[in-house]
Every structure is written in structure tokens, then in C-alpha cells.
Amino acid sequence: MSEYELAPEAERDLLDIALHGLENFGLVQSEQYRDGLKSRFQEIANNPLQYQAVDHIRQGYRRCVYRSHSIYYRIEGQGIAIMRILGRQSVTKALEY
């Protein structure tokens, strides 16, 4: 099983998503959505080339959509680094460094 790591920005995104879910949909739905995202992270790590490259957005990044969020990641060594988990916010601005 391949591994994944969350960048600090992705950790903040995941927390924000969980808090938003808790406030708007309740604990059970928030936890289910979070668990679904984590499951998707592992799916990406197991087969990282399955999802589309988005070099036009940021060189070396790939994107996988999970429900209403896009997971941006890059392949690193034997695993992947989840860089951001974005909803409707401006992708270009969110991926600037």
C-alpha cells in the first residue's frame, strides 16, 4: 500500500471542510465526508497516475475530484503529497506560492 502525506495547507483545508460540515450538516455527515476524503487519498496513493495532470494550473500537479472538492496532489517518491483540497475557491489563487 502506497503512502500519502498532507501538506500543511491541505491539513488546514481538511479541518475547514470538517468544521463547515459540522456547522451545516452535523457530526455524522461531517465525519462521513472526512472519512470519504481520506479513503480517496489512499486510492490516489495506490494509483496516482489514474487522475488527470493539471500542469496548466501548476506544474507537476494532478487533480482528483471527490464530490464537491478537488484534491490537488503531486507524486513524490513512493507516495503522494496532497497539496490542497479545494471547493469553489479560486484554484489559481489558492495554488500560488
C-alpha positions in Angstrom: 0.0 0.0 0.0 1.4 3.4 -1.0 1.5 6.3 1.3 0.2 9.8 1.3 1.1 12.9 3.2 -0.9 16.1 3.6 0.9 19.4 3.2 0.1 22.0 5.9 -2.3 23.8 3.6 -4.1 20.6 2.9 -4.4 19.8 6.6 -6.0 23.3 7.1 -8.3 22.6 4.2 -9.4 19.3 5.7 -10.0 21.0 9.1 -12.0 23.8 7.4 -14.1 21.2 5.5 -14.8 19.3 8.7 -15.8 22.4 10.6 -18.0 23.6 7.7 -19.6 20.1 7.6 -20.2 20.1 11.3 -21.8 23.5 11.4 -24.0 22.9 8.3 -24.7 19.1 8.3 -24.0 17.7 11.7 -21.4 15.5 13.2 -22.3 12.2 11.4 -22.3 13.8 7.9 -19.1 15.7 8.6 -17.3 12.6 9.8 -18.6 10.6 6.8 -17.4 13.2 4.3 -13.9 13.4 6.0 -13.6 9.6 6.0 -14.6 9.6 2.3 -11.9 12.1 1.6 -9.3 10.1 3.5 -10.4 6.9 1.6 -9.9 8.8 -1.7 -6.4 10.0 -0.6 -5.5 6.3 -0.2 -7.0 5.4 -3.6 -4.9 8.2 -5.2 -1.8 7.0 -3.4 -2.4 3.4 -4.7 -2.8 4.6 -8.3 -1.5 8.2 -8.7 -1.4 8.2 -12.5 -5.1 7.4 -12.7 -6.0 11.0 -12.3 -5.5 13.9 -14.7 -2.4 16.1 -14.8 -3.1 19.8 -14.4 0.2 21.3 -15.5 -1.8 24.2 -16.9 -2.7 25.1 -13.3 0.5 24.2 -11.6 3.4 22.2 -13.0 3.6 18.6 -11.6 0.2 18.6 -10.0 -2.6 16.2 -10.6 -6.3 16.5 -9.7 -8.9 14.1 -8.4 -12.5 15.2 -7.7 -14.3 13.9 -4.7 -17.9 15.1 -4.5 -17.7 18.9 -4.3 -14.0 19.2 -3.7 -10.9 18.8 -5.9 -7.9 17.2 -4.4 -4.6 18.6 -5.8 -1.6 16.4 -5.3 1.8 15.6 -6.7 3.8 12.3 -6.9 6.8 12.2 -4.6 9.0 9.1 -4.3 6.9 6.1 -3.4 3.9 8.1 -2.4 2.0 11.3 -3.0 1.7 14.7 -1.3 -1.8 16.1 -1.0 -1.2 19.8 -1.6 -4.7 21.3 -1.4 -8.4 20.2 -1.1 -10.4 23.0 -2.7 -14.1 23.6 -3.2 -15.3 26.6 -5.0 -12.5 29.0 -4.2 -10.2 30.3 -6.9 -7.9 27.4 -7.8 -5.2 29.6 -9.4 -5.1 31.9 -6.4 -5.1 29.0 -3.9 -2.3 27.2 -5.6 0.0 30.3 -5.8 3.2 30.2 -3.7 
